[in-house]
């Protein structure tokens, strides 16, 4: 039973197990090796490329026999069957030190096999040669084991029972939602800025501190009395004069110089009628269907919109 167990254990080992590095070759004192393996050893599928960088320092006068390097396009075999791991790229760089020759070998392997379940595989061990003055010896670069994942899951999978620590968390891509939220915040900011510009009574932005804006602030403080109405009418007259740059006595003259106030032409006629009623002809009806001071505030607000370029 013990022999049977050992036989099964060896049979379940990764592909290319017979290419494991020889202890005698691996411990050669004439060579020092360093290997940068791929960043992970699981999760590879058909078509993926795995790159390992091998650094070899050999004592002088030994030099690498370049014809012993692995051949690009060659696919290793195991017991006469292709393994599905093919060398797709090879790059060699050489430098020299005081006592050693240094070789940096970059090997890229591509996966050409797949299975319905994850299966073990290995980047093959590669045997290279060094020579000097007619002497030659072999050195074997060790294999590297990894796992090939299936392209699709075979059968049903219960997520609670498939929480492998080798698999990272299942993350959702929040980038589109963040972009949409950013766009909404920009629209909200512009909308608030527009509301501040339309409804604001202070001079926070350009064209917010005009004569009618100042007059509107004053009208909001005036009492609903005859004296308050006279002060309000005088305040609006002052705003008209400041806007026109001269004294204004009629609607036509003001509109000709300030065409931006064309939407309030009819209200300007009513204002001058109200002005005559307040200062010169109290017996003449003012023609307003609401309290004069309330209407005057609305009129001044409309003029402030025209002053700010709002239609």
Phi, psi and omega per residue, in radians:
X1 nan -0.658 -3.140
X2 -1.114 -0.728 3.114
X3 -1.122 -0.670 3.129
X4 -1.128 -0.698 3.130
X5 -1.111 -0.747 3.120
X6 -1.131 -0.652 3.112
X7 -1.109 -0.754 3.103
X8 -1.144 -0.659 3.140
X9 -1.095 -0.786 3.114
X10 -1.179 -0.589 -3.127
X11 -1.187 -0.493 -3.113
X12 -1.578 0.039 3.133
X13 -1.251 2.889 -3.069
X14 -1.072 2.787 3.073
X15 -1.024 2.678 3.123
X16 1.175 0.479 -3.128
X17 -1.091 -0.482 -3.135
X18 -1.297 -0.111 3.099
X19 -1.682 0.240 3.122
X20 -1.027 2.562 -3.045
X21 -1.157 2.447 3.085
X22 -1.297 2.344 -3.130
X23 -1.084 -0.645 -3.120
X24 -1.149 -0.756 3.141
X25 -1.265 -0.649 -3.044
X26 -1.215 -0.478 -3.052
X27 -1.754 0.380 -3.138
X28 -1.132 2.163 -3.072
X29 -1.230 -0.240 -3.099
X30 -1.439 -0.202 -3.052
X31 -2.221 2.394 2.991
X32 -2.075 2.271 -3.012
X33 -2.093 2.552 3.003
X34 -2.445 2.373 -3.047
X35 -2.282 2.279 2.959
X36 -1.806 1.873 -3.107
X37 -1.479 2.924 3.045
X38 -0.971 2.747 -3.008
X39 -1.155 -0.381 3.138
X40 -2.488 2.856 -3.123
X41 -2.078 0.259 3.092
X42 -2.422 2.883 3.007
X43 1.485 0.266 3.114
X44 -1.564 2.514 3.119
X45 -2.215 3.042 -3.096
X46 -1.032 2.332 -3.124
X47 1.723 -0.308 -3.140
X48 -1.207 2.634 3.120
X49 -2.008 2.264 3.112
X50 -1.963 2.272 -3.096
X51 -2.077 2.268 3.049
X52 -2.154 2.451 -3.131
X53 -1.954 2.122 -3.074
X54 -1.946 2.176 3.084
X55 -1.900 2.177 -3.099
X56 -2.142 2.236 3.044
X57 -2.062 2.043 -3.113
X58 -2.022 2.459 -3.115
X59 -1.189 2.477 3.089
X60 -1.228 2.573 0.215
X61 -1.627 0.235 -3.060
X62 -1.195 2.492 3.106
X63 -2.329 2.695 -3.138
X64 -1.255 2.342 3.037
X65 -1.486 1.862 -3.016
X66 -1.130 -0.489 3.127
X67 -1.223 -0.191 3.125
X68 -1.572 -0.075 3.132
X69 -1.161 2.628 3.117
X70 -1.082 2.548 -3.063
X71 -1.592 2.266 3.108
X72 -1.130 2.337 -3.140
X73 1.676 -0.182 -3.135
X74 -1.422 2.314 -3.135
X75 -1.887 2.119 -3.113
X76 -1.108 2.669 3.110
X77 -2.132 2.628 3.086
X78 -2.296 2.012 -3.094
X79 0.975 0.717 3.085
X80 1.426 -0.068 -3.123
X81 -1.904 2.464 3.091
X82 -1.163 2.528 -3.085
X83 -1.603 -0.268 -3.112
X84 1.486 0.190 3.079
X85 -2.039 2.015 -3.036
X86 -2.101 2.406 3.068
X87 -1.295 2.008 -3.066
X88 -1.822 -0.207 -3.138
X89 -2.830 2.533 3.133
X90 -2.538 2.295 -3.126
X91 -2.412 2.298 -3.078
X92 -2.143 2.316 3.035
X93 -2.173 2.467 -3.054
X94 -2.225 2.459 3.026
X95 -2.522 2.950 -3.058
X96 -2.327 2.437 3.069
X97 -1.999 -3.028 -3.126
X98 -1.067 -0.715 -3.061
X99 -2.108 -0.110 -3.026
X100 -2.361 2.754 2.921
X101 -1.819 2.296 -3.057
X102 -1.946 2.289 3.137
X103 -2.207 2.283 3.062
X104 -1.979 1.992 -3.059
X105 -1.981 2.103 3.119
X106 -1.867 2.052 -3.084
X107 -2.010 2.254 3.123
X108 -2.027 2.218 -3.135
X109 -2.044 2.472 3.115
X110 -2.021 2.456 -3.114
X111 -1.510 2.230 3.114
X112 -2.193 0.551 -3.132
X113 -2.421 2.753 -3.119
X114 -2.641 2.838 3.129
X115 -2.678 2.883 -3.135
X116 -1.335 -0.281 3.086
X117 -2.299 2.858 3.092
X118 -1.128 2.443 -3.111
X119 -2.408 2.666 3.131
X120 -1.353 2.637 3.071
X121 -2.653 3.123 -3.126
X122 -2.716 2.475 2.918
X123 -1.282 2.257 -2.932
X124 -1.199 2.667 2.965
X125 -1.232 2.439 -3.125
X126 -2.074 2.282 3.116
X127 -1.769 2.148 3.118
X128 -2.093 2.953 -3.054
X129 -2.176 2.546 3.007
X130 -2.134 2.545 -3.115
X131 -2.516 2.728 3.068
X132 -2.893 2.210 3.055
X133 0.914 0.780 3.102
X134 1.433 -0.119 3.091
X135 -1.697 2.569 -3.082
X136 -2.561 2.509 3.046
X137 -2.505 2.734 -3.134
X138 -1.692 2.607 3.046
X139 -2.449 2.344 -3.056
X140 -1.894 2.194 3.016
X141 -1.401 2.228 -3.026
X142 -1.202 2.754 3.064
X143 -1.343 2.957 3.131
X144 -2.425 2.148 -3.054
X145 -1.522 2.503 3.053
X146 -2.666 -3.093 -3.100
X147 -2.185 2.403 3.095
X148 -1.782 2.221 -3.112
X149 -1.636 2.631 3.076
X150 -1.273 2.708 3.082
X151 -1.257 -0.518 3.129
X152 -2.370 2.637 -3.132
X153 -1.328 2.355 3.126
X154 -1.622 2.070 3.119
X155 1.410 -2.973 -3.117
X156 -1.467 2.532 3.132
X157 -2.201 2.220 3.028
X158 -1.624 2.028 -3.022
X159 -1.027 -0.680 -3.114
X160 -1.087 -0.446 -3.125
X161 -1.744 0.120 -3.083
X162 -2.179 0.554 -3.102
X163 -1.590 1.247 -3.122
X164 -1.269 2.396 3.085
X165 -1.153 -0.270 3.110
X166 -1.374 -0.256 -3.139
X167 -1.739 2.301 3.130
X168 -1.259 3.009 3.117
X169 -1.128 2.602 3.119
X170 -1.450 1.787 -3.053
X171 -1.758 2.491 3.044
X172 -1.652 2.513 3.133
X173 -1.383 1.923 -3.101
X174 -1.644 0.037 -3.070
X175 -1.038 -0.813 3.130
X176 -1.072 -0.669 3.135
X177 -1.187 -0.647 3.103
X178 -1.147 -0.701 3.121
X179 -1.135 -0.728 3.123
X180 -1.128 -0.716 3.123
X181 -1.142 -0.687 3.103
X182 -1.096 -0.722 3.115
X183 -1.108 -0.717 3.117
X184 -1.125 -0.692 3.129
X185 -1.146 -0.646 3.102
X186 -1.138 -0.774 3.115
X187 -1.089 -0.732 3.114
X188 -1.086 -0.752 3.135
X189 -1.091 -0.764 3.115
X190 -1.130 -0.662 3.118
X191 -1.122 -0.765 3.117
X192 -1.118 -0.692 3.108
X193 -1.103 -0.698 3.089
X194 -1.111 -0.698 3.108
X195 -1.135 -0.695 3.100
X196 -1.098 -0.691 -3.120
X197 -1.185 -0.655 -3.106
X198 -1.363 -0.766 -3.011
X199 -1.723 -0.264 -3.057
X200 -1.148 2.493 -3.136
X201 -1.877 -0.064 -3.138
X202 -1.825 2.938 -3.059
X203 -1.659 1.054 -3.141
X204 -1.387 -0.560 -3.053
X205 -2.141 2.869 3.110
X206 -1.012 2.546 3.106
X207 1.172 0.319 3.099
X208 -1.741 -0.133 -3.094
X209 -1.933 0.590 -3.126
X210 -1.297 3.068 -3.106
X211 -1.049 -0.707 -3.120
X212 -1.268 -0.528 3.050
X213 -1.120 -0.725 3.102
X214 -1.184 -0.702 3.132
X215 -1.129 -0.672 3.140
X216 -1.120 -0.654 3.096
X217 -1.138 -0.672 3.127
X218 -1.196 -0.708 -3.105
X219 -1.116 -0.522 -3.124
X220 -1.216 -0.314 -3.127
X221 -1.679 -0.239 -3.002
X222 -1.384 2.469 -3.125
X223 -1.324 2.743 -3.132
X224 -1.487 1.126 3.099
X225 -2.211 3.023 3.119
X226 -1.114 -0.700 3.111
X227 -1.152 -0.722 3.118
X228 -1.105 -0.638 3.115
X229 -1.174 -0.712 3.105
X230 -1.086 -0.738 3.121
X231 -1.125 -0.651 -3.135
X232 -1.162 -0.776 3.123
X233 -1.104 -0.735 3.117
X234 -1.103 -0.662 3.133
X235 -1.120 -0.717 3.119
X236 -1.200 -0.675 3.063
X237 -1.018 -0.737 3.135
X238 -1.102 -0.679 3.103
X239 -1.135 -0.697 3.093
X240 -1.092 -0.769 -3.120
X241 -1.137 -0.723 3.134
X242 -1.145 -0.657 -3.135
X243 -1.199 -0.751 -3.110
X244 -1.380 -0.376 -3.097
X245 1.448 0.137 3.107
X246 -2.813 3.064 -3.141
X247 -1.247 2.365 -3.095
X248 -1.956 2.232 -3.131
X249 -2.141 -0.141 -3.112
X250 -2.585 2.770 -3.132
X251 -1.189 -0.750 -3.040
X252 -1.058 -0.798 -3.123
X253 -1.110 -0.635 -3.129
X254 -1.250 -0.733 -3.112
X255 -1.173 -0.606 3.134
X256 -1.126 -0.609 -3.130
X257 -1.542 -0.438 -3.104
X258 -2.272 1.411 -3.074
X259 -1.170 -0.305 3.130
X260 -1.142 -0.276 -3.132
X261 -1.700 0.250 -3.140
X262 -1.018 -0.636 3.135
X263 -1.078 -0.316 -3.103
X264 -1.911 0.480 -3.120
X265 -1.044 -0.832 -3.131
X266 -1.102 -0.686 3.133
X267 -1.168 -0.579 3.085
X268 -1.101 -0.703 3.091
X269 -1.080 -0.736 3.114
X270 -1.148 -0.604 3.141
X271 -1.140 -0.786 -3.137
X272 -1.148 -0.580 3.045
X273 -1.115 -0.777 3.106
X274 -1.093 -0.659 -3.140
X275 -1.105 -0.750 3.091
X276 -1.107 -0.676 3.128
X277 -1.109 -0.710 -3.059
X278 -1.320 -0.725 -2.984
X279 -1.786 -0.490 -2.990
X280 -2.144 -0.673 -3.034
X281 -2.285 1.348 -3.119
X282 -1.062 -0.461 -3.118
X283 -1.356 -0.279 -3.130
X284 -1.371 2.301 3.130
X285 -1.141 2.486 -3.118
X286 -1.449 -0.242 3.045
X287 1.313 0.265 3.139
X288 -1.727 2.517 -3.137
X289 -1.652 0.260 3.115
X290 -2.654 3.032 -3.122
X291 -0.984 2.280 -3.062
X292 -0.963 -0.717 -3.099
X293 -1.186 -0.641 3.088
X294 -1.127 -0.781 3.115
X295 -1.116 -0.683 -3.108
X296 -1.098 -0.651 3.096
X297 -1.142 -0.732 3.107
X298 -1.120 -0.709 3.119
X299 -1.106 -0.769 3.132
X300 -1.118 -0.639 3.095
X301 -1.130 -0.704 3.103
X302 -1.120 -0.693 3.097
X303 -1.153 -0.608 3.095
X304 -1.133 -0.660 3.066
X305 -1.083 -0.763 3.105
X306 -1.107 -0.663 3.125
X307 -1.077 -0.598 -3.136
X308 -1.566 0.038 3.099
X309 1.440 0.299 3.134
X310 -1.648 2.341 -3.127
X311 -1.621 nan nan
